Amino acid sequence: MRKAFYLHRRGKIWYAEYRDPVTGEISSPKSTKQSNKAAAEKVASAEAARLAELTDFPPMSLGEWGERFFKPGCPHVSRLKIEGKQISDRYIKSCQQNWDNHIKSDPICSVQLYSLRRAHVLAFRTRLVENVGQTRTAQSVWATLHIIVREAFFHGLSDRDPCVGIGQIAYKKKKRVVLTTEQVKSLLDPELWGNSPYYLPTKTAALTGMRRGEIRGLLWSDLHPEQNLIAVDHNLPGFLGAGNDTDPKWHKRRVTAYPKTLQADLEPLRKAEGYVFSFKGKPLSGNRWLEKFKEIAESEKVNAPGATLHSLRHSLNTYLLDKGANTTYSWVASRTGTPESTISMQRKRRTEPKIGFVIKFSRVMGVPPEYFVGLPGPMVVPEHLESLVSRLKCLSMDDLEDVEALVQAKISRSAKKRDENEAGKAECAV
């Protein structure tokens, strides 16, 4: 009968190599933390008995285990919800796509969970990089596999997590393209679009900074010309059809400006209900819209290779900053619904909510405080913010200037303190 373990002495400490009770493979040496051989044999025997008990679990392959994930009853999602952690529907769908498109058909899925080793995982990573390259997609797929394997360890289906110690897949991040004002003007030339149904959605993206899914899910009831506002309450991802609306990214509902020039184009087309942008009764195809946009962006007149619909969000930020928009309390960020973002030509800056409830409201609702100074008529807002809106309507521009002064003072103090710290580090280095 084959021995369950072998002892080797390294210096004063005894190490044990254990035989896998299922595959018969010998593991790498593990310290018994004992200098006495008899004590080391006792520790190794107990560990070998523990490993033998693990074989009582019913055999299950990685493929069988993975089929339980990213659907109702998913072990990973259920555990996170019990722990009070948040996980977005968009992330779950992304993981499901990774499983279906890249992991499910890979040879690693035929390996039994108990027998899964780091060599199997490394081989999978090598095949993945050969298929899709060192890209963001590869890293996303790798993260999905790690979730499935780690949950098997948590649920006692394996005695190890073979992904531990294996680094992430490095990839080159795509450079964000920001269009100049002249390029945006050329892009919005109606002659380039002809009778394309994607012209008005593109113009909406350029003038409001809304995301592609937010524009696809925009309803006529979201447009408020009397208040010059658009309520951004829905998101319809590019690969989904009507009726699959979700909340905007990060569940951040907000309002943004409804420019007069855009009203002149949309209001004559207003309907009682339904999506603002549709084609033959169905929401616009997000993928076909993106393809048409890239075609025109790469044309000789626009000359913006690499630009995407999302580039218009960054371009709007830059345009507003060029025009001297007030960015003291993230004015530009609030216009585009990105409460904490890195904006083109603007350094990421965080102001604490305690500076004033105006800034706090700007973050929560994604709207600049100026919109609520003397705003006529009722406005639909969440119930827990109604009292805050009433307080904002009573503000004057002088009050806002006082808040701005407080913010500027705080920023100055932070900059001074940062300079002092950097000077101190320089002296220490000398």
C-alpha positions in Angstrom: 0.0 0.0 0.0 1.3 3.4 -0.9 2.2 5.7 1.9 0.0 8.7 2.5 2.9 11.1 3.1 6.7 11.3 3.1 8.9 13.3 5.5 12.0 15.3 4.6 14.2 17.3 6.9 15.3 20.8 6.0 17.6 22.2 8.5 16.0 21.6 11.9 12.4 21.4 10.6 10.6 18.4 9.1 8.5 18.8 6.0 5.8 16.5 4.6 4.8 15.7 1.1 1.2 14.4 0.9 -0.3 12.0 -1.6 -3.5 13.1 -3.2 -6.1 10.4 -2.1 -7.9 10.8 -5.5 -5.2 11.3 -8.1 -2.2 9.8 -6.3 -0.1 12.9 -7.1 2.5 14.0 -4.5 2.1 17.6 -3.3 4.8 20.1 -2.7 6.5 20.0 0.7 4.7 21.6 3.6 6.2 22.4 6.9 5.1 20.4 10.0 6.7 23.1 12.2 8.3 20.3 14.2 12.0 19.6 14.8 11.2 16.2 16.4 10.5 13.4 13.8 7.9 11.6 16.0 6.0 14.9 16.5 6.3 15.6 12.8 4.9 12.1 11.9 1.9 12.8 14.2 1.2 16.2 12.5 1.5 14.7 9.0 -0.8 11.7 9.9 -3.5 14.1 11.1 -3.2 16.1 7.9 -3.3 13.0 5.7 -6.4 11.8 7.5 -8.0 15.2 6.9 -7.2 15.0 3.2 -8.7 11.5 3.0 -12.0 12.8 4.5 -12.3 15.3 1.7 -12.8 12.4 -0.8 -16.2 11.8 0.8 -17.6 14.8 -1.1 -19.5 13.8 -4.3 -17.3 14.4 -7.4 -18.1 17.5 -9.3 -16.4 19.0 -12.3 -15.7 22.7 -12.7 -18.2 22.8 -15.6 -21.0 21.4 -13.5 -20.2 23.8 -10.6 -19.9 26.8 -13.0 -23.4 26.2 -14.4 -24.9 27.3 -11.1 -23.4 30.7 -11.3 -24.8 34.2 -12.4 -28.4 33.0 -12.4 -31.1 32.7 -9.7 -29.6 30.9 -6.7 -26.0 31.8 -7.7 -23.7 30.8 -4.7 -21.6 33.9 -5.2 -24.4 36.5 -5.5 -26.3 34.9 -2.6 -23.2 35.1 -0.3 -22.6 38.7 -1.2 -26.3 39.6 -0.4 -26.1 37.9 2.9 -23.0 39.9 3.7 -24.7 43.1 2.8 -22.5 43.8 -0.2 -23.8 45.2 -3.5 -23.4 43.7 -7.0 -24.9 45.2 -10.1 -27.1 43.4 -12.6 -24.7 44.7 -15.3 -21.7 42.9 -13.6 -23.7 39.7 -13.3 -24.6 39.7 -17.0 -21.0 40.4 -17.8 -19.8 37.4 -15.8 -22.5 35.2 -17.4 -21.2 36.2 -20.9 -17.6 35.4 -19.8 -18.7 32.0 -18.7 -20.8 31.2 -21.8 -18.3 32.6 -24.4 -14.8 31.8 -22.9 -14.9 29.4 -20.0 -17.7 26.9 -20.6 -16.1 25.3 -23.6 -12.5 25.2 -22.2 -10.9 21.9 -21.3 -10.5 23.1 -17.7 -14.3 22.6 -17.2 -13.8 18.8 -17.3 -11.4 18.8 -14.4 -12.8 17.7 -11.0 -12.9 20.5 -8.4 -10.9 18.5 -5.9 -8.2 17.8 -8.5 -8.0 21.4 -9.8 -4.4 22.6 -9.5 -2.6 25.8 -10.2 -1.1 24.2 -13.4 -4.7 23.8 -14.8 -5.4 27.4 -14.1 -2.2 28.6 -15.6 -2.9 26.5 -18.7 -6.3 28.1 -19.0 -4.9 31.6 -18.7 -2.4 30.8 -21.5 -5.1 29.6 -23.8 -7.3 32.6 -23.0 -4.5 35.1 -23.9 -3.8 33.2 -27.1 -7.5 33.5 -28.1 -8.3 37.1 -27.1 -4.9 38.6 -26.4 -3.8 40.6 -23.3 -7.0 42.7 -23.3 -9.5 43.9 -20.8 -11.8 41.1 -21.9 -9.1 38.5 -20.9 -8.8 40.1 -17.4 -12.6 40.1 -17.0 -12.8 36.4 -17.9 -9.9 35.6 -15.6 -11.7 37.4 -12.7 -14.9 35.4 -13.4 -13.0 32.1 -13.3 -11.5 33.1 -10.0 -14.9 33.8 -8.5 -16.2 30.3 -9.4 -13.1 28.5 -8.2 -12.9 30.5 -4.9 -16.6 29.7 -4.2 -15.9 26.0 -4.6 -13.2 26.4 -1.9 -15.6 28.3 0.4 -18.3 25.6 0.0 -15.9 22.8 0.9 -15.8 21.2 -2.6 -12.1 21.7 -2.8 -9.3 22.0 -0.2 -7.5 24.9 -2.0 -8.0 27.9 -4.1 -5.5 27.3 -7.0 -5.9 30.9 -8.3 -4.2 32.3 -5.2 -0.8 33.6 -6.1 -1.5 34.0 -9.8 -1.4 37.6 -10.9 -3.9 39.5 -13.0 -3.6 39.7 -16.8 -1.9 43.0 -17.7 -3.4 44.9 -20.6 -3.0 48.2 -22.3 -5.8 50.6 -21.5 -7.5 52.3 -24.4 -6.7 56.0 -24.7 -9.8 58.1 -24.3 -10.5 60.3 -27.3 -11.9 63.8 -26.6 -13.3 65.7 -29.6 -12.6 69.4 -30.2 -15.4 71.8 -30.5 -14.9 72.0 -34.3 -14.9 68.2 -34.6 -18.2 68.1 -32.6 -19.7 70.7 -34.9 -18.6 68.7 -38.0 -20.0 65.5 -36.5 -23.4 67.1 -36.0 -23.7 68.2 -39.6 -27.0 66.8 -40.8 -25.7 66.3 -44.3 -23.3 63.6 -43.0 -26.1 61.6 -41.5 -28.7 61.9 -44.2 -31.9 60.2 -43.2 -30.2 58.1 -40.5 -32.3 57.6 -37.3 -29.1 57.9 -35.3 -28.6 61.6 -35.9 -30.8 63.0 -33.1 -29.6 60.4 -30.5 -26.0 61.5 -31.3 -27.0 65.2 -31.0 -28.6 64.4 -27.6 -25.4 62.7 -26.4 -23.3 65.6 -27.5 -25.5 68.3 -25.8 -26.4 66.4 -22.6 -23.5 64.1 -21.9 -25.9 61.2 -21.4 -24.7 57.6 -21.9 -25.7 55.4 -24.8 -28.0 53.2 -22.7 -29.6 56.2 -21.0 -30.5 57.7 -24.4 -31.8 54.4 -25.7 -34.0 54.1 -22.6 -35.2 57.8 -22.7 -39.0 58.1 -22.5 -41.1 61.0 -23.6 -42.3 61.4 -20.0 -38.7 62.1 -19.1 -38.5 65.3 -21.1 -39.6 68.5 -19.3 -39.4 71.5 -21.7 -41.2 73.8 -19.3 -38.3 73.4 -16.9 -35.6 72.9 -19.5 -34.7 69.5 -17.8 -34.3 65.9 -18.7 -34.9 63.3 -16.1 -32.3 60.5 -16.5 -34.2 57.6 -14.8 -33.7 54.7 -17.2 -31.0 52.7 -18.9 -31.5 50.3 -21.8 -28.2 48.5 -22.5 -27.1 48.1 -26.1 -27.8 44.4 -26.3 -31.3 44.4 -24.8 -34.7 45.2 -26.3 -37.8 47.1 -25.1 -39.0 46.4 -21.5 -35.5 45.6 -20.2 -34.9 49.0 -18.7 -32.8 49.3 -15.6 -31.6 52.2 -13.4 -28.7 54.3 -14.7 -25.2 53.3 -13.9 -24.5 53.0 -10.2 -28.3 53.5 -9.7 -27.7 57.2 -9.9 -30.9 58.8 -11.1 -30.4 62.5 -12.0 -31.6 65.4 -14.1 -29.7 67.2 -16.7 -30.2 70.2 -19.0 -32.7 70.1 -21.9 -31.1 72.7 -24.3 -33.4 74.8 -26.5 -31.7 73.7 -29.6 -32.5 70.1 -28.7 -36.1 71.0 -27.8 -36.5 72.4 -31.3 -35.7 69.1 -32.8 -37.5 66.7 -30.4 -40.6 68.5 -29.3 -42.3 68.5 -32.7 -41.9 64.7 -32.7 -43.4 64.3 -29.2 -45.7 61.4 -28.6 -48.0 60.5 -25.7 -45.7 57.7 -24.5 -43.0 55.3 -25.5 -39.3 55.7 -26.2 -38.0 59.0 -27.6 -35.7 57.3 -30.1 -37.1 54.2 -31.8 -37.0 52.7 -35.3 -40.0 50.7 -36.7 -41.5 50.6 -33.2 -38.4 49.2 -31.5 -35.6 50.9 -29.5 -32.6 51.8 -31.5 -29.9 49.2 -31.9 -27.1 50.3 -29.7 -24.5 48.3 -31.7 -25.7 49.7 -35.1 -25.7 53.2 -33.7 -22.1 52.8 -32.5 -21.1 51.4 -35.9 -22.7 54.4 -37.7 -21.1 56.8 -35.3 -17.6 55.4 -35.9 -18.1 55.5 -39.6 -18.9 59.2 -39.5 -16.2 60.0 -36.8 -13.5 58.5 -39.0 -14.7 60.4 -42.1 -12.4 63.0 -43.7 -14.6 65.9 -42.5 -14.6 64.9 -38.8 -11.2 63.1 -38.7 -11.6 61.6 -35.2 -10.4 58.0 -35.4 -10.9 56.0 -32.3 -13.8 58.1 -31.1 -16.9 56.4 -29.6 -20.2 57.6 -28.4 -18.8 57.7 -24.9 -16.2 60.2 -26.2 -19.0 62.8 -26.4 -19.3 62.7 -22.5 -15.7 63.7 -22.1 -15.9 66.2 -25.0 -18.8 67.9 -23.2 -16.8 68.2 -20.0 -13.9 69.8 -21.9 -16.3 72.2 -23.8 -17.9 73.4 -20.5 -14.5 73.9 -18.9 -13.3 75.9 -21.9 -16.3 78.1 -21.5 -15.5 78.8 -17.9 -18.1 76.6 -16.3 -18.1 76.8 -12.5 -16.4 73.5 -11.4 -16.0 74.4 -7.7 -18.7 72.0 -6.5 -18.3 69.5 -9.4 -20.7 71.5 -11.7 -19.4 69.9 -14.8 -19.5 66.4 -13.2 -23.1 66.9 -12.1 -24.2 67.8 -15.6 -23.0 64.5 -16.9 -24.1 62.4 -13.8 -20.7 61.5 -12.7 -20.5 62.6 -9.0 -16.9 61.5 -8.6 -15.0 61.4 -11.9 -11.8 62.2 -13.6 -12.8 64.9 -16.1 -10.7 65.9 -19.1 -8.6 69.0 -18.4 -9.8 68.9 -14.8 -8.1 67.2 -11.9 -10.2 64.8 -9.9 -11.3 66.7 -6.8 -13.5 65.6 -3.8 -15.3 68.1 -1.7 -16.7 66.9 1.6 -20.6 67.0 2.0 -20.2 68.9 5.3 -19.3 72.1 3.4 -23.0 72.6 2.5 -26.2 70.8 1.7 -26.1 72.4 -1.8 -23.0 70.4 -2.7 -24.5 67.3 -1.1 -27.6 67.7 -3.2 -25.5 68.2 -6.3 -23.9 64.8 -5.7 -27.0 62.9 -4.9 -29.2 64.2 -7.7 -26.5 64.9 -10.3 -27.7 68.4 -11.0 -26.0 71.8 -10.5 -27.4 74.0 -7.7 -28.1 76.8 -10.1 -31.0 74.8 -11.6 -32.9 75.1 -8.3 -32.4 78.8 -7.6 -35.9 80.3 -8.3 -36.9 77.3 -10.3 -40.6 77.8 -11.3 -43.2 75.0 -11.0 -43.2 71.6 -9.4 -40.4 69.1 -9.9 -40.5 65.4 -9.4 -37.8 64.2 -7.0 -37.4 61.3 -4.6 -39.5 61.7 -1.4 -36.5 61.8 0.9 -35.1 64.8 -1.0 -38.3 66.9 -1.2 -37.4 69.0 1.9 -34.0 69.6 0.5 -35.4 70.8 -2.8 -37.7 73.3 -1.0 -34.7 74.7 0.9 -32.7 75.0 -2.3 -35.5 77.0 -3.9 -35.3 79.5 -1.1 -31.6 80.1 -1.8 -30.3 83.2 -3.6 -27.2 83.4 -5.7 -25.4 85.2 -2.8 -25.9 82.1 -0.7 -24.3 80.0 -3.4 -21.4 82.4 -3.6 -20.9 82.0 0.1 -20.7 78.2 -0.2 -18.3 78.6 -3.2 -16.1 80.8 -1.0 -16.0 78.1 1.7 -15.1 75.4 -0.9 -12.3 77.6 -2.4 -10.9 78.2 1.0 -10.9 74.4 1.7 -9.2 73.7 -1.6 -6.5 76.3 -0.9 -5.8 74.8 2.5 -5.6 71.3 1.0 -3.2 72.5 -1.7 -1.0 74.3 0.9 -0.9 71.2 3.1 0.0 69.0 0.2 2.9 71.4 -0.8 4.2 71.4 2.7 4.2 67.6 2.8 6.0 67.4 -0.5 8.6 69.9 0.7 9.1 67.8 3.9 9.6 64.7 1.9 12.1 66.5 -0.3 14.1 67.6 2.7 14.1 64.1 4.2 15.4 62.8 0.8 18.3 65.3 0.9 
